[in-house]
Amino acid sequence: MKTLGRIPITPNQITVIGVLLTFVAAVLVAFGYLLGAGIVLIVGGTFDILDGALARSSGSAYPYGAFLDSTLDRYSEGAIYIGLAVYFAGTPGPYQRWLLLGTVAALAGSFLVSYVRARTQSLGFVCDSGIFARPERVVVTVVGLIFGGVVLYGVIALLAILTNFTALQRIREVWLQGRAQRLAIEREAAAAPKRGNTVTP
């Protein structure tokens, strides 16, 4: 961070560079250069880590930076999944339909995981649970791209299942918090008349 702090580059610029690298990785995936895509995605993911760290260490963290980072993360994930869908569409085989379906399910699950957290926080709840957040998804995707073949197929199946499972985990967590909040309000409402009827001698 000290080294980066000496370079005339802002956290937002690092965020944009990371997204552009991810777009390059997505194009490489679409054309079947899986190993190259995996390597580029590692570099792009590193930039995704550095932007927030630089913002905090330099004292330049502010709401728009967090908003930009979160929004461009969705573009990054969407690009990779679109690249995978194009790749699978161009490689006919007995599992092509299932691979395309898995890619779409993984995309939907990934977006839903992020949406649930954002919506939850906007309502004042806390939502940090889930076994397959963005860092885990990026790492698993990189592994699938580097090894390709059956490993990539397994990664797609894993992403399709665990991203949606993570979203359900977060939905349940918010439900538990909401129920606890509702019960607390009901207890206060039930106790209020009793306090009001109390006569002080």
Secondary structure, 3 states (H helix, E strand, C coil): CHHHHHCCCCHHHHHHHHHHHHHHHHHHHHCCCHHHHHHHHHHHHHHHHHHHHHHHHCCCCCHHHHHHHHHHHHHHHHHHHHHHHHHHHCCCCCCHHHHHHHHHHHHHHHHHHHHHHHHHHHCCCCCCCCCCCHHHHHHHHHHHHHHCHHHHHHHHHHHHHHHHHHHHHHHHHHHHHHHHHHHHHHHHHHHHHHHHCCCCC
